[in-house]
């Protein structure tokens, strides 16, 4: 009995200590922080984005782009925006009320020959160009059956403004960008065939309109997904564009390069400031929404059950959303400044960015905002690789231009390495000449973006 009594007393003692510790933590976390100067700056910057009328906003056209043939993407995008905004304001988006319930599935309507060709041209390169040349019948069928998609895309790239028009909320739907990129592919294949037919004016016109549009989107992207879509579209543009110029007679190749090819990417285009401020706004809204209460909580793996919600009620007093927002803003502000550095300093800057990410607040290092620090440690993505994909675009542009320029001069492949060494355009990070792959006769640029997507080959 004496032992049992002592065990009970020890249990009560431990429970009492736990309750006392919890009370102390509640007192320490009684008040949230005030918004920091960086947060106020981010808020002002986000709110001061230039307004764009609905009829001029390419984003709304993209939001309705996935509609069936005959649809009006601009009107559909506006209707979808109004539906989403109303749903977010009411606290629940009814997907059954979406004016575009599902993207039009044109891919399933392709013949076997067209599907094979589309797979071969998933990426620009010799595999695609050889397939286009060897199966003209399938290519003609593809271009004719999806002419409506190319025409829709050509309407899109005539827009001169892009402003993401939905609230940066956790439940807000994203545009379907894949049909847009499929439309771009059709336009670039059309440019390739125009080059094959010797129509240098059309090649130049199509390339100018396409690149001018995506460089505009790159500048005005508020979300990381829009920035990365623009980067992917520009990369594809130069790959297909080099192929289209390659089909022209060499006497017209250099003159067919449009002005947008010859202009270096500006600071506003490669800047990550606007995009990272948008990401901060999204994260802030998401964290506040979760704290306010929903079917999910930050500590559940999906729809929260009764015990998840009870657990969150127990720990939520230890979460300070404004402190979280302040620290996230400070992290992003550091990265924004790092990513503004000249090209020659970017490799070291990206390594430093990884160190900054690794040094983000770790949980249980302090008594204040314990849950916020835990969320910070798992929610802060490594933005360096995304920024590298954007900065690599200048190297891609230079490699495409120097490839087309040397080819237009009629240089034999064996003379290309020496000409690359003497060329004004070089690797933007190292100022060293672009590499020459003798086996495949390609100019090669390896950027800072990790993996195969950072390696770019331009057939000579």
N, C-alpha and C positions, 0 to 999 in steps of 0.2 A: 504493500500500500504506500509505503514511504517513497518507493521508486516511482510509482505511478503518479503520486502527488507532485514529485519533483519534475517529472516529464511534462505534466500539465502546466506547471508553473513556468517551465522553460518555454513551452509553446506559447503561452500567453505573453511572456516577455518578448519573444521574437515577433509575434504579431503586433505587439505594442510598438516595438522599434520600427517595424515596417510602416505602420500607420503614421508614426511620428515623422519618419523620413518622407513619406508621401505628403504629409501636411507641410513640411519644410519646403519640399519641391513646389507645392502649390503656391506658397508664399513667394518664393523666388520667381516664379513664373506668373505672378499676379498681373503684371502689366506687359504689354507688347511694346516694341520700340516705335518711335516716330519714324515716318518715311525719311530715308537718307537723302542727301543732296543728289546722289546719283540716281536714285529712284525718281525724284522730282524732275530731274533732267530727262530721264527716259520717258516719263509720262508726258512731258511737254513736247518732246520730239515725236512721240507716237501720235499725239493729238494734232500736231501741226503738219502732218502729211498733207500734201496738196490734194484738194478735193477734185474728183473727176465725175462729170455727168455720166449717168447710166448709159446713155447712148454712145458715149465715147470710150467706155471702159472695157478693155479687152478681157479683163477678168470675168465679167459677167457673160461675155460671149463664150469663154472657156467653160463656165459653169453650166451652160446649156449645150455645149459642143457635142456631147454624146447622144443627142437625140437622133431619131430615125431620119432617113432621107425625107426631105420635104418640110422638116421642122425648121422653125426660125430660132437659131441658137441664142440670139440676143434677147428676144422676148422670153424664151424659155429660161434663160439664165436669170433674168429679172424676176420672173415668177418664182423660181426656186429660191432666190435670195429672200424674197418677201415671205415665203413659207417658212424658211429656216429662221429668220429673224423673229417672226411671230411665235414660232415654237419655242425658241430659246427664251423669249420674254415671258412665256407662260410657264416655263419650267419643264416642258416636255415636248420633244419633236416627234410627231406622228409620221413615221416613214410611209404609212399607207396613203398619206396625203401629199407625198412628194409629186410635183408635176412631172418629174422624170423618174418613174419607179425603178427603171433599170437601163443601163447603157445599151444602145442598139448593138446587137451581136452580128456585125458584118463578117467577122472572121469565119463563122460557121457556114456561111453561104459561099465560100470560095471553093472552086473546083480543086481536085487533087493537084493538078499542075500549078495552079496559082498558089496553093498552100505551100507546095514545095519551093517555089520561087520566093515566096515571102519569108520562109525560114532561112533560105540562103542569103537573103538580104536583111536579116535581122541586124547585122552590122555592115557598115561600108567596108569594102576591101576587094581584093582580087576574086574571092569566092563569089561575091555578089555580082561584080562586073562581068565575070565570065559567064555566070548563069543568065544574066540579062542579054548578053550577046548571043548565047547559044540557043535560047528558047524565046525568040521574039514573039511567037504566037501567044505563049502564056503571059508574057509581059504586056502585050496589047490587051489581052482579056482582063488582066488585073487592073490596068489603068482605066479601061473603059467601064468595068463593073463598079469600080469605086471612084469614078470621076466626081461624083457628088461630094465625096470626102475631101478630095483635093481642092475642089472649088470652094468648099466651106473653109478649108484651111487658108486658101488665098484671101478670102474675105477677112479672116482673123488677122493676118499679118499686115493688113492695111491699117489696123488700129495703131494709134500713136501714144496711147496712155494705158497704164495698167495699175490698178489699185485694188488690193484684196478687200472685198466689200462685206465680208461676213464678220461678226464679232469673233474675237479670238477666244473661243470657249471650247471646253473639252468635248462637248456633244455636237459642235458645228461640223457639218459634212464637208469633205474636201471635193474639189473638182476632179473629174476623171481625166487625167492628163494623157493616158495612153492613146485614146483616139486622136488627140492633138498631135502626138508624136508620129502616129501612123499617117496622118495627113501630111506632116512634114516629109516623111519618107517618100510618099507619092510625088510630092513636088520636086524633091531632089532627084528622084529617078527620072522625072520628066526633064529636068535640067541635064541629066546625063545623056538622055536620048537626043536632046537638042544639041548637045556638044557633038554627039555622033553624027548628027545631020549637018554640022557645020554652022549652026545658027549661034554665033558668038554673042549677038545682041541679046537674044533670049536667055542664054546662059547667064550673062552678066546681070540682066534684069531680075531674074528669079533669085539669084544668089544675093543680090543687094537687098531686096525686099525681105528675104528670110533672115539674114543676119542682122539687119537693122532692127527688126522686130525683137529678136531674142536678146540683143544687147540692151534694148530698152527694158525688157522684162527683168533682165539680170540687175539692172540699176534699181528698179522699183520693187523688187520682191521683198515682202514683209515677213514671209515664213521661210523656214529652211527648205521645205519641200518645193516651193516655187523657185527658190534660188538654185536648187540642185537640178530641177527640170530644165531651167534655162541653161545651166552649164552643160547638161547632157545634150540638149538640142544644138548648142553651139559646137560642141565637139563633133557631133554627127554631121553638122553642116560642113565643117572643114574637110572631113573625111570624104563625104560624097562630092563636095565641091571640087576637091582635087581631082577626083575621078572624072567629073564633067569637063573640067578644063583640059584634062589629059586626052579627051576624045577630039578636041578641036585641033585644027592645023596649028603647028607651033607658031606660025606667024601671027596668030590672033590670040594665043593663050594669055600673054601678058596683058594685053589691052582689055581682055575680058574679065580680068580680076576687078571686082567692083570697089568703090571707095571704102566700103566698110571693111574690106579685107586689109587695106593698107593703113588703117588707123589703129595705133596701139590702144589696148584697153586702158581706159582712164581710171583714175582713183575712185570715182564714184561707181564705176562698174564692178571693180574687184573688191570694193569695200564690203565688209561684213556688218557694218554698224546698223543699218536699217533692219537687216534680217535678224541680228541678235537682239535688238530691241523688241522686235516682234515676237521672238522666241521667249524673251523675258515676260512680255505681256501675256502670252499664252500660258506660261508656267504659273504666273501669279494668279490668273483667273482660275486655272485648274485647281491649284491648292486651296484657294478660297472657296471654290465650289464644293470640294471634298469636305472641307471643315464645316460648311453650312449644313451638310447632311444630305445623303443620297442613298441609292441602293448599293453604292460602293463606299469603301473607306480607304484611306491610305495604307491601312495595315491588312487589307483583305486581298485575295487573289482574283477578285471578280465580284459578282453579286454578293453582298455581305449578308450573312445569316444573323440570327439573334445574338449569338455569342460574339461575332465580329463587331457588331454595333455596340454591345456592352463593353467590350474591350476598348473600343475607340472612345467611348464616353469616359472611361477611366483614364486614358492616356491623353486625350485631346487637350486638357488644361496644360499639358507640358509642351504644347505646340504653339509657337508664336508666328503667325503667317507673315507679319510685317518684317520681323527679323529675318525670316527665310528669304523674303523678297529683297531685302536690303543686301544680304550676303550674296544672293544670286546675281543681283545687279552689279555688285562690285567685281565679282568674278568675270562677268561678261565685259565690263568696262576695261578690265585688264587685257582681255583677249582682243577687244576692238583695237586698242592701241598697239598691241603686238602685230596684228595683221595689217596695220597701215605701213609697215616698214618697207623700204625698197626691196626689189626682187632679190638682190644679192644677199640680203640679210634674212630672207624668209626661211631658209632651211634651219638656221639656228633659232629663229623665232618660233617655229612650229615645235621644235624640241622643247623649248622653254614653255610653250603652251601645254604640252603634255605634262611637264613638271607641275605647272599651276593646277591642272586638273587633278593630278595625283595628290596634291596638297590641299584639296577641298576639305572643309570641316568634317571631321570624323565624329561619329556618335559617342556619347558617354565620356567626352573629354571635358565637359562642363555641366553644371547643374541647370543652366538656363537653356530653354528650347531644345531639350533632348530629342524630342521627336522630329523637330525641324532639322536638326543636324543629321539625324538618321536618314530622313528623306533626301536631304541634300547629297549625302554620300552615294545614294543609288539613283538619283534623278538627274544629276548634272552630266550631260553627255560630253564626250570629247569632241570639241568643235574643230580641232586643228585639221583633221583629215578633210572635213567639209570645206574649210577655207582653202586647203591645198588644191582641191578640185577646181575651185574658182580661179586661183592664181595660175594654175597650169594652163588656163585658156590662152594666155599670152604666148607661152611656148608653143602651143598647138597652132596658133595663128601664124607665128613666125615660121614654123616648120612648113606649113602649107604654102605660104607665100614664097619662101626660098626654093621649095621644090618646083612650083610652077614657073618661077622666074628662070631657074637654071634650065629647065626643060624647054622653055620657050626660046632659049638661046641656042638650042640644038646641040647641047653638049652630049658627047658620048658617055655612057655610064662610067667608063674608066676614068673620065676626067672630072667626075662629080666630087670625089673626096677633096681634091685640091681646091676646087671652087667653093666648096662648103667652108674650108679653112679660111678662105679669103673673103667670104660673104660678110656683109654688114650685119645681117640678122643672125643671131646666135642664141644659145640657151640663155634665157633671161636670168637664171639663178647663178650660173657659173661664168657666163660670157664666153664659153667654149663653143667651138663649132658643133653643129648637129652631127650625129653619127651617120655613117653610111653602112647599110647592110648589103654586102656585095652579093651574097647568094640569092637574095630575093629582089635586089635592085630597088631598095627602099631607103628613104630618109627616115631617121628614127629619132624620136624625142622621148625621154623618160622623165616624167614630172615627179612631183612630190607626193601625189596621191598614191596611196598604197595599193599594191596589187596590179593585176593585168590592166585595169582601167586607167592606170597611170602610164602605160606604155603605148605609144602612138606611132604607127607606121604609115608612111605616105608613099605609095607606089610611084616610081619615077616613070 
